[in-house]
């Protein structure tokens, strides 16, 4: 069982409260996993694009200039 603080005292959560908290934790885990996957996909796409630009013969400075990176 999970505990909570009520009026400065630690008490056990009801089964309904615990189920609600655990469902919220599970939902947060799903959101975090989706955010991590999106960030990884973006990084892979950027790396792929940089690789393709280099394969076309652009120098690193040209790629940086194209992307507006100082």
CHARMM-style PDB file with segment names, atoms N, HN, CA, C and O in Angstrom:
ATOM      1  N   UNK     1       0.830  -1.191   0.000  1.00  0.00      PROA
ATOM      2  CA  UNK     1       0.000   0.000   0.000  1.00  0.00      PROA
ATOM      3  C   UNK     1       0.872   1.252   0.000  1.00  0.00      PROA
ATOM      4  O   UNK     1       1.983   1.264   0.531  1.00  0.00      PROA
ATOM      5  N   UNK     2       0.347   2.277  -0.597  1.00  0.00      PROA
ATOM      6  HN  UNK     2      -0.556   2.268  -1.029  1.00  0.00      PROA
ATOM      7  CA  UNK     2       1.006   3.570  -0.595  1.00  0.00      PROA
ATOM      8  C   UNK     2       0.531   4.373   0.612  1.00  0.00      PROA
ATOM      9  O   UNK     2      -0.573   4.171   1.118  1.00  0.00      PROA
ATOM     10  N   UNK     3       1.370   5.271   1.053  1.00  0.00      PROA
ATOM     11  HN  UNK     3       2.267   5.435   0.642  1.00  0.00      PROA
ATOM     12  CA  UNK     3       1.021   6.143   2.159  1.00  0.00      PROA
ATOM     13  C   UNK     3       0.957   7.582   1.682  1.00  0.00      PROA
ATOM     14  O   UNK     3       1.535   7.943   0.657  1.00  0.00      PROA
ATOM     15  N   UNK     4       0.242   8.395   2.447  1.00  0.00      PROA
ATOM     16  HN  UNK     4      -0.227   8.102   3.280  1.00  0.00      PROA
ATOM     17  CA  UNK     4       0.156   9.823   2.157  1.00  0.00      PROA
ATOM     18  C   UNK     4       0.195  10.565   3.482  1.00  0.00      PROA
ATOM     19  O   UNK     4      -0.003   9.965   4.539  1.00  0.00      PROA
ATOM     20  N   UNK     5       0.444  11.846   3.431  1.00  0.00      PROA
ATOM     21  HN  UNK     5       0.605  12.333   2.572  1.00  0.00      PROA
ATOM     22  CA  UNK     5       0.479  12.683   4.626  1.00  0.00      PROA
ATOM     23  C   UNK     5      -0.826  13.468   4.699  1.00  0.00      PROA
ATOM     24  O   UNK     5      -1.170  14.197   3.770  1.00  0.00      PROA
ATOM     25  N   UNK     6      -1.548  13.317   5.804  1.00  0.00      PROA
ATOM     26  HN  UNK     6      -1.268  12.724   6.560  1.00  0.00      PROA
ATOM     27  CA  UNK     6      -2.799  14.039   6.041  1.00  0.00      PROA
ATOM     28  C   UNK     6      -2.689  14.689   7.408  1.00  0.00      PROA
ATOM     29  O   UNK     6      -2.507  14.006   8.416  1.00  0.00      PROA
ATOM     30  N   UNK     7      -2.801  16.015   7.440  1.00  0.00      PROA
ATOM     31  HN  UNK     7      -2.949  16.569   6.621  1.00  0.00      PROA
ATOM     32  CA  UNK     7      -2.705  16.762   8.707  1.00  0.00      PROA
ATOM     33  C   UNK     7      -1.445  16.399   9.484  1.00  0.00      PROA
ATOM     34  O   UNK     7      -1.470  16.278  10.709  1.00  0.00      PROA
ATOM     35  N   UNK     8      -0.346  16.227   8.758  1.00  0.00      PROA
ATOM     36  HN  UNK     8      -0.326  16.325   7.763  1.00  0.00      PROA
ATOM     37  CA  UNK     8       0.929  15.958   9.386  1.00  0.00      PROA
ATOM     38  C   UNK     8       1.137  14.518   9.817  1.00  0.00      PROA
ATOM     39  O   UNK     8       2.164  14.192  10.413  1.00  0.00      PROA
ATOM     40  N   UNK     9       0.170  13.645   9.523  1.00  0.00      PROA
ATOM     41  HN  UNK     9      -0.665  13.910   9.039  1.00  0.00      PROA
ATOM     42  CA  UNK     9       0.312  12.247   9.899  1.00  0.00      PROA
ATOM     43  C   UNK     9       0.310  11.369   8.648  1.00  0.00      PROA
ATOM     44  O   UNK     9      -0.395  11.636   7.675  1.00  0.00      PROA
ATOM     45  N   UNK    10       1.117  10.318   8.709  1.00  0.00      PROA
ATOM     46  HN  UNK    10       1.689  10.100   9.500  1.00  0.00      PROA
ATOM     47  CA  UNK    10       1.195   9.378   7.587  1.00  0.00      PROA
ATOM     48  C   UNK    10       0.063   8.362   7.709  1.00  0.00      PROA
ATOM     49  O   UNK    10      -0.090   7.695   8.732  1.00  0.00      PROA
ATOM     50  N   UNK    11      -0.727   8.263   6.637  1.00  0.00      PROA
ATOM     51  HN  UNK    11      -0.603   8.805   5.806  1.00  0.00      PROA
ATOM     52  CA  UNK    11      -1.834   7.299   6.617  1.00  0.00      PROA
ATOM     53  C   UNK    11      -1.784   6.523   5.313  1.00  0.00      PROA
ATOM     54  O   UNK    11      -1.205   6.983   4.328  1.00  0.00      PROA
ATOM     55  N   UNK    12      -2.394   5.343   5.311  1.00  0.00      PROA
ATOM     56  HN  UNK    12      -2.865   4.969   6.111  1.00  0.00      PROA
ATOM     57  CA  UNK    12      -2.424   4.533   4.100  1.00  0.00      PROA
ATOM     58  C   UNK    12      -3.454   5.081   3.119  1.00  0.00      PROA
ATOM     59  O   UNK    12      -4.511   5.571   3.516  1.00  0.00      PROA
ATOM     60  N   UNK    13      -3.133   4.989   1.856  1.00  0.00      PROA
ATOM     61  HN  UNK    13      -2.274   4.591   1.534  1.00  0.00      PROA
ATOM     62  CA  UNK    13      -4.080   5.359   0.807  1.00  0.00      PROA
ATOM     63  C   UNK    13      -5.118   4.243   0.677  1.00  0.00      PROA
ATOM     64  O   UNK    13      -4.841   3.075   0.953  1.00  0.00      PROA
ATOM     65  N   UNK    14      -6.292   4.626   0.260  1.00  0.00      PROA
ATOM     66  HN  UNK    14      -6.517   5.574   0.036  1.00  0.00      PROA
ATOM     67  CA  UNK    14      -7.300   3.606  -0.022  1.00  0.00      PROA
ATOM     68  C   UNK    14      -6.905   2.877  -1.301  1.00  0.00      PROA
ATOM     69  O   UNK    14      -6.032   3.330  -2.042  1.00  0.00      PROA
ATOM     70  N   UNK    15      -7.552   1.754  -1.549  1.00  0.00      PROA
ATOM     71  HN  UNK    15      -8.261   1.387  -0.948  1.00  0.00      PROA
ATOM     72  CA  UNK    15      -7.262   0.993  -2.762  1.00  0.00      PROA
ATOM     73  C   UNK    15      -7.573   1.831  -4.000  1.00  0.00      PROA
ATOM     74  O   UNK    15      -6.849   1.756  -4.993  1.00  0.00      PROA
ATOM     75  N   UNK    16      -8.634   2.622  -3.952  1.00  0.00      PROA
ATOM     76  HN  UNK    16      -9.221   2.683  -3.145  1.00  0.00      PROA
ATOM     77  CA  UNK    16      -9.000   3.487  -5.085  1.00  0.00      PROA
ATOM     78  C   UNK    16      -7.946   4.564  -5.312  1.00  0.00      PROA
ATOM     79  O   UNK    16      -7.562   4.834  -6.450  1.00  0.00      PROA
ATOM     80  N   UNK    17      -7.480   5.178  -4.226  1.00  0.00      PROA
ATOM     81  HN  UNK    17      -7.792   4.959  -3.302  1.00  0.00      PROA
ATOM     82  CA  UNK    17      -6.447   6.215  -4.343  1.00  0.00      PROA
ATOM     83  C   UNK    17      -5.157   5.634  -4.902  1.00  0.00      PROA
ATOM     84  O   UNK    17      -4.516   6.235  -5.763  1.00  0.00      PROA
ATOM     85  N   UNK    18      -4.783   4.462  -4.406  1.00  0.00      PROA
ATOM     86  HN  UNK    18      -5.304   3.973  -3.707  1.00  0.00      PROA
ATOM     87  CA  UNK    18      -3.564   3.830  -4.896  1.00  0.00      PROA
ATOM     88  C   UNK    18      -3.679   3.482  -6.380  1.00  0.00      PROA
ATOM     89  O   UNK    18      -2.733   3.682  -7.141  1.00  0.00      PROA
ATOM     90  N   UNK    19      -4.831   2.963  -6.790  1.00  0.00      PROA
ATOM     91  HN  UNK    19      -5.600   2.800  -6.172  1.00  0.00      PROA
ATOM     92  CA  UNK    19      -5.035   2.624  -8.197  1.00  0.00      PROA
ATOM     93  C   UNK    19      -4.947   3.873  -9.064  1.00  0.00      PROA
ATOM     94  O   UNK    19      -4.368   3.836 -10.150  1.00  0.00      PROA
ATOM     95  N   UNK    20      -5.513   4.969  -8.595  1.00  0.00      PROA
ATOM     96  HN  UNK    20      -5.984   4.999  -7.712  1.00  0.00      PROA
ATOM     97  CA  UNK    20      -5.472   6.227  -9.340  1.00  0.00      PROA
ATOM     98  C   UNK    20      -4.036   6.742  -9.466  1.00  0.00      PROA
ATOM     99  O   UNK    20      -3.620   7.185 -10.537  1.00  0.00      PROA
ATOM    100  N   UNK    21      -3.289   6.680  -8.371  1.00  0.00      PROA
ATOM    101  HN  UNK    21      -3.627   6.320  -7.501  1.00  0.00      PROA
ATOM    102  CA  UNK    21      -1.896   7.143  -8.381  1.00  0.00      PROA
ATOM    103  C   UNK    21      -1.056   6.280  -9.321  1.00  0.00      PROA
ATOM    104  O   UNK    21      -0.270   6.795 -10.117  1.00  0.00      PROA
ATOM    105  N   UNK    22      -1.232   4.966  -9.219  1.00  0.00      PROA
ATOM    106  HN  UNK    22      -1.870   4.548  -8.572  1.00  0.00      PROA
ATOM    107  CA  UNK    22      -0.447   4.067 -10.078  1.00  0.00      PROA
ATOM    108  C   UNK    22      -0.803   4.236 -11.557  1.00  0.00      PROA
ATOM    109  O   UNK    22       0.068   4.121 -12.418  1.00  0.00      PROA
ATOM    110  N   UNK    23      -2.072   4.506 -11.855  1.00  0.00      PROA
ATOM    111  HN  UNK    23      -2.780   4.599 -11.155  1.00  0.00      PROA
ATOM    112  CA  UNK    23      -2.481   4.758 -13.243  1.00  0.00      PROA
ATOM    113  C   UNK    23      -1.836   6.038 -13.751  1.00  0.00      PROA
ATOM    114  O   UNK    23      -1.414   6.111 -14.905  1.00  0.00      PROA
ATOM    115  N   UNK    24      -1.759   7.048 -12.886  1.00  0.00      PROA
ATOM    116  HN  UNK    24      -2.102   6.988 -11.949  1.00  0.00      PROA
ATOM    117  CA  UNK    24      -1.108   8.304 -13.270  1.00  0.00      PROA
ATOM    118  C   UNK    24       0.379   8.083 -13.521  1.00  0.00      PROA
ATOM    119  O   UNK    24       0.939   8.629 -14.472  1.00  0.00      PROA
ATOM    120  N   UNK    25       1.019   7.285 -12.673  1.00  0.00      PROA
ATOM    121  HN  UNK    25       0.565   6.842 -11.900  1.00  0.00      PROA
ATOM    122  CA  UNK    25       2.439   6.965 -12.876  1.00  0.00      PROA
ATOM    123  C   UNK    25       2.646   6.256 -14.211  1.00  0.00      PROA
ATOM    124  O   UNK    25       3.576   6.575 -14.953  1.00  0.00      PROA
ATOM    125  N   UNK    26       1.775   5.295 -14.513  1.00  0.00      PROA
ATOM    126  HN  UNK    26       1.020   5.036 -13.910  1.00  0.00      PROA
ATOM    127  CA  UNK    26       1.877   4.561 -15.777  1.00  0.00      PROA
ATOM    128  C   UNK    26       1.697   5.499 -16.973  1.00  0.00      PROA
ATOM    129  O   UNK    26       2.415   5.395 -17.968  1.00  0.00      PROA
ATOM    130  N   UNK    27       0.734   6.412 -16.865  1.00  0.00      PROA
ATOM    131  HN  UNK    27       0.151   6.497 -16.057  1.00  0.00      PROA
ATOM    132  CA  UNK    27       0.505   7.371 -17.953  1.00  0.00      PROA
ATOM    133  C   UNK    27       1.730   8.264 -18.136  1.00  0.00      PROA
ATOM    134  O   UNK    27       2.114   8.572 -19.265  1.00  0.00      PROA
ATOM    135  N   UNK    28       2.343   8.678 -17.028  1.00  0.00      PROA
ATOM    136  HN  UNK    28       2.032   8.427 -16.112  1.00  0.00      PROA
ATOM    137  CA  UNK    28       3.549   9.504 -17.113  1.00  0.00      PROA
ATOM    138  C   UNK    28       4.695   8.734 -17.754  1.00  0.00      PROA
ATOM    139  O   UNK    28       5.461   9.295 -18.537  1.00  0.00      PROA
ATOM    140  N   UNK    29       4.817   7.447 -17.422  1.00  0.00      PROA
ATOM    141  HN  UNK    29       4.195   6.991 -16.785  1.00  0.00      PROA
ATOM    142  CA  UNK    29       5.859   6.621 -18.040  1.00  0.00      PROA
ATOM    143  C   UNK    29       5.690   6.559 -19.555  1.00  0.00      PROA
ATOM    144  O   UNK    29       6.669   6.608 -20.300  1.00  0.00      PROA
ATOM    145  N   UNK    30       4.440   6.450 -20.006  1.00  0.00      PROA
ATOM    146  HN  UNK    30       3.644   6.410 -19.402  1.00  0.00      PROA
ATOM    147  CA  UNK    30       4.162   6.398 -21.444  1.00  0.00      PROA
ATOM    148  C   UNK    30       4.539   7.724 -22.098  1.00  0.00      PROA
ATOM    149  O   UNK    30       5.141   7.740 -23.172  1.00  0.00      PROA
ATOM    150  N   UNK    31       4.185   8.840 -21.449  1.00  0.00      PROA
ATOM    151  HN  UNK    31       3.696   8.826 -20.577  1.00  0.00      PROA
ATOM    152  CA  UNK    31       4.524  10.157 -22.000  1.00  0.00      PROA
ATOM    153  C   UNK    31       6.032  10.356 -22.080  1.00  0.00      PROA
ATOM    154  O   UNK    31       6.547  10.862 -23.077  1.00  0.00      PROA
ATOM    155  N   UNK    32       6.723   9.962 -21.043  1.00  0.00      PROA
ATOM    156  HN  UNK    32       6.305   9.551 -20.234  1.00  0.00      PROA
ATOM    157  CA  UNK    32       8.186  10.107 -21.029  1.00  0.00      PROA
ATOM    158  C   UNK    32       8.817   9.263 -22.126  1.00  0.00      PROA
ATOM    159  O   UNK    32       9.722   9.722 -22.822  1.00  0.00      PROA
ATOM    160  N   UNK    33       8.347   8.044 -22.283  1.00  0.00      PROA
ATOM    161  HN  UNK    33       7.612   7.671 -21.717  1.00  0.00      PROA
ATOM    162  CA  UNK    33       8.886   7.165 -23.327  1.00  0.00      PROA
ATOM    163  C   UNK    33       8.642   7.760 -24.710  1.00  0.00      PROA
ATOM    164  O   UNK    33       9.505   7.670 -25.583  1.00  0.00      PROA
ATOM    165  N   UNK    34       7.482   8.362 -24.914  1.00  0.00      PROA
ATOM    166  HN  UNK    34       6.781   8.435 -24.205  1.00  0.00      PROA
ATOM    167  CA  UNK    34       7.180   8.985 -26.207  1.00  0.00      PROA
ATOM    168  C   UNK    34       8.083  10.185 -26.457  1.00  0.00      PROA
ATOM    169  O   UNK    34       8.545  10.392 -27.579  1.00  0.00      PROA
ATOM    170  N   UNK    35       8.336  10.972 -25.421  1.00  0.00      PROA
ATOM    171  HN  UNK    35       7.960  10.804 -24.510  1.00  0.00      PROA
ATOM    172  CA  UNK    35       9.217  12.132 -25.570  1.00  0.00      PROA
ATOM    173  C   UNK    35      10.647  11.699 -25.868  1.00  0.00      PROA
ATOM    174  O   UNK    35      11.321  12.309 -26.698  1.00  0.00      PROA
ATOM    175  N   UNK    36      11.104  10.666 -25.207  1.00  0.00      PROA
ATOM    176  HN  UNK    36      10.556  10.170 -24.533  1.00  0.00      PROA
ATOM    177  CA  UNK    36      12.462  10.151 -25.455  1.00  0.00      PROA
ATOM    178  C   UNK    36      12.561   9.620 -26.880  1.00  0.00      PROA
ATOM    179  O   UNK    36      13.537   9.893 -27.579  1.00  0.00      PROA
ATOM    180  N   UNK    37      11.561   8.868 -27.312  1.00  0.00      PROA
ATOM    181  HN  UNK    37      10.768   8.647 -26.744  1.00  0.00      PROA
ATOM    182  CA  UNK    37      11.568   8.327 -28.669  1.00  0.00      PROA
ATOM    183  C   UNK    37      11.561   9.442 -29.708  1.00  0.00      PROA
ATOM    184  O   UNK    37      12.253   9.347 -30.722  1.00  0.00      PROA
ATOM    185  N   UNK    38      10.788  10.496 -29.467  1.00  0.00      PROA
ATOM    186  HN  UNK    38      10.226  10.573 -28.643  1.00  0.00      PROA
ATOM    187  CA  UNK    38      10.738  11.624 -30.406  1.00  0.00      PROA
ATOM    188  C   UNK    38      12.089  12.332 -30.464  1.00  0.00      PROA
ATOM    189  O   UNK    38      12.550  12.699 -31.545  1.00  0.00      PROA
ATOM    190  N   UNK    39      12.718  12.524 -29.321  1.00  0.00      PROA
ATOM    191  HN  UNK    39      12.343  12.226 -28.443  1.00  0.00      PROA
ATOM    192  CA  UNK    39      14.031  13.176 -29.295  1.00  0.00      PROA
ATOM    193  C   UNK    39      15.076  12.331 -30.014  1.00  0.00      PROA
ATOM    194  O   UNK    39      15.914  12.861 -30.743  1.00  0.00      PROA
ATOM    195  N   UNK    40      15.024  11.018 -29.810  1.00  0.00      PROA
ATOM    196  HN  UNK    40      14.343  10.587 -29.218  1.00  0.00      PROA
ATOM    197  CA  UNK    40      15.971  10.126 -30.490  1.00  0.00      PROA
ATOM    198  C   UNK    40      15.741  10.134 -31.994  1.00  0.00      PROA
ATOM    199  O   UNK    40      16.698  10.133 -32.768  1.00  0.00      PROA
ATOM    200  N   UNK    41      14.476  10.143 -32.417  1.00  0.00      PROA
ATOM    201  HN  UNK    41      13.698  10.144 -31.789  1.00  0.00      PROA
ATOM    202  CA  UNK    41      14.160  10.162 -33.844  1.00  0.00      PROA
ATOM    203  C   UNK    41      14.642  11.461 -34.474  1.00  0.00      PROA
ATOM    204  O   UNK    41      15.161  11.456 -35.590  1.00  0.00      PROA
ATOM    205  N   UNK    42      14.473  12.572 -33.767  1.00  0.00      PROA
ATOM    206  HN  UNK    42      14.051  12.577 -32.860  1.00  0.00      PROA
ATOM    207  CA  UNK    42      14.933  13.862 -34.282  1.00  0.00      PROA
ATOM    208  C   UNK    42      16.453  13.882 -34.413  1.00  0.00      PROA
ATOM    209  O   UNK    42      16.988  14.381 -35.403  1.00  0.00      PROA
ATOM    210  N   UNK    43      17.138  13.346 -33.428  1.00  0.00      PROA
ATOM    211  HN  UNK    43      16.704  12.940 -32.624  1.00  0.00      PROA
ATOM    212  CA  UNK    43      18.602  13.302 -33.481  1.00  0.00      PROA
ATOM    213  C   UNK    43      19.082  12.421 -34.629  1.00  0.00      PROA
ATOM    214  O   UNK    43      20.045  12.761 -35.316  1.00  0.00      PROA
ATOM    215  N   UNK    44      18.413  11.291 -34.835  1.00  0.00      PROA
ATOM    216  HN  UNK    44      17.631  11.015 -34.277  1.00  0.00      PROA
ATOM    217  CA  UNK    44      18.791  10.403 -35.937  1.00  0.00      PROA
ATOM    218  C   UNK    44      18.529  11.066 -37.286  1.00  0.00      PROA
ATOM    219  O   UNK    44      19.328  10.923 -38.211  1.00  0.00      PROA
ATOM    220  N   UNK    45      17.418  11.790 -37.405  1.00  0.00      PROA
ATOM    221  HN  UNK    45      16.768  11.907 -36.653  1.00  0.00      PROA
ATOM    222  CA  UNK    45      17.102  12.471 -38.660  1.00  0.00      PROA
ATOM    223  C   UNK    45      18.123  13.565 -38.946  1.00  0.00      PROA
ATOM    224  O   UNK    45      18.541  13.752 -40.089  1.00  0.00      PROA
ATOM    225  N   UNK    46      18.520  14.281 -37.907  1.00  0.00      PROA
ATOM    226  HN  UNK    46      18.181  14.129 -36.978  1.00  0.00      PROA
ATOM    227  CA  UNK    46      19.520  15.343 -38.087  1.00  0.00      PROA
ATOM    228  C   UNK    46      20.856  14.743 -38.517  1.00  0.00      PROA
ATOM    229  O   UNK    46      21.509  15.254 -39.427  1.00  0.00      PROA
ATOM    230  N   UNK    47      21.257  13.662 -37.862  1.00  0.00      PROA
ATOM    231  HN  UNK    47      20.727  13.247 -37.122  1.00  0.00      PROA
ATOM    232  CA  UNK    47      22.519  13.006 -38.222  1.00  0.00      PROA
ATOM    233  C   UNK    47      22.469  12.492 -39.656  1.00  0.00      PROA
ATOM    234  O   UNK    47      23.449  12.601 -40.392  1.00  0.00      PROA
ATOM    235  N   UNK    48      21.339  11.936 -40.047  1.00  0.00      PROA
ATOM    236  HN  UNK    48      20.543  11.847 -39.448  1.00  0.00      PROA
ATOM    237  CA  UNK    48      21.175  11.445 -41.411  1.00  0.00      PROA
ATOM    238  C   UNK    48      21.272  12.590 -42.422  1.00  0.00      PROA
ATOM    239  O   UNK    48      21.923  12.461 -43.458  1.00  0.00      PROA
ATOM    240  N   UNK    49      20.623  13.701 -42.109  1.00  0.00      PROA
ATOM    241  HN  UNK    49      20.095  13.806 -41.267  1.00  0.00      PROA
ATOM    242  CA  UNK    49      20.666  14.855 -43.010  1.00  0.00      PROA
ATOM    243  C   UNK    49      22.087  15.393 -43.145  1.00  0.00      PROA
ATOM    244  O   UNK    49      22.528  15.722 -44.246  1.00  0.00      PROA
ATOM    245  N   UNK    50      22.803  15.482 -42.020  1.00  0.00      PROA
ATOM    246  HN  UNK    50      22.444  15.214 -41.125  1.00  0.00      PROA
ATOM    247  CA  UNK    50      24.186  15.966 -42.069  1.00  0.00      PROA
ATOM    248  C   UNK    50      25.063  15.018 -42.880  1.00  0.00      PROA
ATOM    249  O   UNK    50      25.925  15.461 -43.639  1.00  0.00      PROA
ATOM    250  N   UNK    51      24.848  13.741 -42.724  1.00  0.00      PROA
ATOM    251  HN  UNK    51      24.148  13.381 -42.107  1.00  0.00      PROA
ATOM    252  CA  UNK    51      25.611  12.748 -43.475  1.00  0.00      PROA
ATOM    253  C   UNK    51      25.341  12.875 -44.973  1.00  0.00      PROA
ATOM    254  O   UNK    51      26.261  12.789 -45.786  1.00  0.00      PROA
ATOM    255  N   UNK    52      24.079  13.079 -45.329  1.00  0.00      PROA
ATOM    256  HN  UNK    52      23.332  13.149 -44.669  1.00  0.00      PROA
ATOM    257  CA  UNK    52      23.720  13.215 -46.742  1.00  0.00      PROA
ATOM    258  C   UNK    52      24.302  14.488 -47.350  1.00  0.00      PROA
ATOM    259  O   UNK    52      24.752  14.488 -48.496  1.00  0.00      PROA
ATOM    260  N   UNK    53      24.291  15.574 -46.572  1.00  0.00      PROA
ATOM    261  HN  UNK    53      23.925  15.574 -45.642  1.00  0.00      PROA
ATOM    262  CA  UNK    53      24.878  16.820 -47.074  1.00  0.00      PROA
ATOM    263  C   UNK    53      26.382  16.654 -47.280  1.00  0.00      PROA
ATOM    264  O   UNK    53      26.939  17.140 -48.264  1.00  0.00      PROA
ATOM    265  N   UNK    54      27.029  15.968 -46.349  1.00  0.00      PROA
ATOM    266  HN  UNK    54      26.577  15.573 -45.550  1.00  0.00      PROA
ATOM    267  CA  UNK    54      28.466  15.715 -46.494  1.00  0.00      PROA
ATOM    268  C   UNK    54      28.734  14.835 -47.707  1.00  0.00      PROA
ATOM    269  O   UNK    54      29.717  15.035 -48.421  1.00  0.00      PROA
ATOM    270  N   UNK    55      27.856  13.860 -47.939  1.00  0.00      PROA
ATOM    271  HN  UNK    55      27.057  13.698 -47.359  1.00  0.00      PROA
ATOM    272  CA  UNK    55      28.020  12.969 -49.087  1.00  0.00      PROA
ATOM    273  C   UNK    55      27.862  13.727 -50.397  1.00  0.00      PROA
ATOM    274  O   UNK    55      28.402  13.316 -51.423  1.00  0.00      PROA
ATOM    275  N   UNK    56      27.125  14.831 -50.367  1.00  0.00      PROA
ATOM    276  HN  UNK    56      26.686  15.165 -49.534  1.00  0.00      PROA
ATOM    277  CA  UNK    56      26.966  15.656 -51.565  1.00  0.00      PROA
ATOM    278  C   UNK    56      28.180  16.545 -51.825  1.00  0.00      PROA
ATOM    279  O   UNK    56      28.268  17.218 -52.852  1.00  0.00      PROA
ATOM    280  N   UNK    57      29.115  16.534 -50.870  1.00  0.00      PROA
ATOM    281  HN  UNK    57      29.043  15.988 -50.036  1.00  0.00      PROA
ATOM    282  CA  UNK    57      30.345  17.280 -51.067  1.00  0.00      PROA
ATOM    283  C   UNK    57      30.421  18.582 -50.285  1.00  0.00      PROA
ATOM    284  O   UNK    57      31.389  19.327 -50.441  1.00  0.00      PROA
ATOM    285  N   UNK    58      29.445  18.877 -49.462  1.00  0.00      PROA
ATOM    286  HN  UNK    58      28.658  18.272 -49.336  1.00  0.00      PROA
ATOM    287  CA  UNK    58      29.508  20.101 -48.671  1.00  0.00      PROA
ATOM    288  C   UNK    58      30.513  19.919 -47.538  1.00  0.00      PROA
ATOM    289  O   UNK    58      30.605  18.850 -46.936  1.00  0.00      PROA
ATOM    290  N   UNK    59      31.262  20.981 -47.259  1.00  0.00      PROA
ATOM    291  HN  UNK    59      31.187  21.850 -47.748  1.00  0.00      PROA
ATOM    292  CA  UNK    59      32.203  20.935 -46.149  1.00  0.00      PROA
ATOM    293  C   UNK    59      31.432  21.155 -44.846  1.00  0.00      PROA
ATOM    294  O   UNK    59      30.264  21.544 -44.851  1.00  0.00      PROA
ATOM    295  N   UNK    60      32.110  20.899 -43.748  1.00  0.00      PROA
ATOM    296  HN  UNK    60      33.059  20.583 -43.744  1.00  0.00      PROA
ATOM    297  CA  UNK    60      31.472  21.094 -42.436  1.00  0.00      PROA
ATOM    298  C   UNK    60      31.076  22.557 -42.241  1.00  0.00      PROA
ATOM    299  O   UNK    60      30.017  22.846 -41.684  1.00  0.00      PROA
ATOM    300  N   UNK    61      31.923  23.479 -42.698  1.00  0.00      PROA
ATOM    301  HN  UNK    61      32.783  23.245 -43.151  1.00  0.00      PROA
ATOM    302  CA  UNK    61      31.603  24.908 -42.583  1.00  0.00      PROA
ATOM    303  C   UNK    61      30.396  25.278 -43.438  1.00  0.00      PROA
ATOM    304  O   UNK    61      29.572  26.093 -43.022  1.00  0.00      PROA
ATOM    305  N   UNK    62      30.282  24.696 -44.615  1.00  0.00      PROA
ATOM    306  HN  UNK    62      30.952  24.034 -44.953  1.00  0.00      PROA
ATOM    307  CA  UNK    62      29.131  24.967 -45.478  1.00  0.00      PROA
ATOM    308  C   UNK    62      27.850  24.438 -44.860  1.00  0.00      PROA
ATOM    309  O   UNK    62      26.810  25.094 -44.927  1.00  0.00      PROA
ATOM    310  N   UNK    63      27.914  23.267 -44.263  1.00  0.00      PROA
ATOM    311  HN  UNK    63      28.758  22.734 -44.208  1.00  0.00      PROA
ATOM    312  CA  UNK    63      26.749  22.694 -43.607  1.00  0.00      PROA
ATOM    313  C   UNK    63      26.319  23.580 -42.443  1.00  0.00      PROA
ATOM    314  O   UNK    63      25.130  23.846 -42.267  1.00  0.00      PROA
ATOM    315  N   UNK    64      27.291  24.038 -41.647  1.00  0.00      PROA
ATOM    316  HN  UNK    64      28.256  23.822 -41.790  1.00  0.00      PROA
ATOM    317  CA  UNK    64      26.987  24.912 -40.520  1.00  0.00      PROA
ATOM    318  C   UNK    64      26.360  26.215 -41.002  1.00  0.00      PROA
ATOM    319  O   UNK    64      25.413  26.719 -40.398  1.00  0.00      PROA
ATOM    320  N   UNK    65      26.893  26.754 -42.090  1.00  0.00      PROA
ATOM    321  HN  UNK    65      27.663  26.345 -42.580  1.00  0.00      PROA
ATOM    322  CA  UNK    65      26.342  27.989 -42.640  1.00  0.00      PROA
ATOM    323  C   UNK    65      24.912  27.779 -43.140  1.00  0.00      PROA
ATOM    324  O   UNK    65      24.050  28.639 -42.963  1.00  0.00      PROA
ATOM    325  N   UNK    66      24.677  26.646 -43.755  1.00  0.00      PROA
ATOM    326  HN  UNK    66      25.378  25.947 -43.899  1.00  0.00      PROA
ATOM    327  CA  UNK    66      23.356  26.321 -44.261  1.00  0.00      PROA
ATOM    328  C   UNK    66      22.342  26.212 -43.122  1.00  0.00      PROA
ATOM    329  O   UNK    66      21.201  26.658 -43.244  1.00  0.00      PROA
ATOM    330  N   UNK    67      22.785  25.603 -42.001  1.00  0.00      PROA
ATOM    331  HN  UNK    67      23.712  25.241 -41.902  1.00  0.00      PROA
ATOM    332  CA  UNK    67      21.893  25.408 -40.869  1.00  0.00      PROA
ATOM    333  C   UNK    67      21.823  26.618 -39.955  1.00  0.00      PROA
ATOM    334  O   UNK    67      21.013  26.652 -39.028  1.00  0.00      PROA
ATOM    335  N   UNK    68      22.662  27.608 -40.205  1.00  0.00      PROA
ATOM    336  HN  UNK    68      23.320  27.580 -40.957  1.00  0.00      PROA
ATOM    337  CA  UNK    68      22.675  28.798 -39.368  1.00  0.00      PROA
ATOM    338  C   UNK    68      23.332  28.576 -38.019  1.00  0.00      PROA
ATOM    339  O   UNK    68      23.022  29.260 -37.044  1.00  0.00      PROA
ATOM    340  N   UNK    69      24.244  27.610 -37.971  1.00  0.00      PROA
ATOM    341  HN  UNK    69      24.495  27.054 -38.763  1.00  0.00      PROA
ATOM    342  CA  UNK    69      24.965  27.312 -36.749  1.00  0.00      PROA
ATOM    343  C   UNK    69      26.284  28.054 -36.757  1.00  0.00      PROA
ATOM    344  O   UNK    69      27.013  28.023 -37.748  1.00  0.00      PROA
ATOM    345  N   UNK    70      26.591  28.713 -35.671  1.00  0.00      PROA
ATOM    346  HN  UNK    70      25.999  28.739 -34.866  1.00  0.00      PROA
ATOM    347  CA  UNK    70      27.836  29.487 -35.601  1.00  0.00      PROA
ATOM    348  C   UNK    70      29.017  28.604 -35.310  1.00  0.00      PROA
ATOM    349  OT1 UNK    70      30.144  29.092 -35.217  1.00  0.00      PROA
TER     350      UNK     70
END
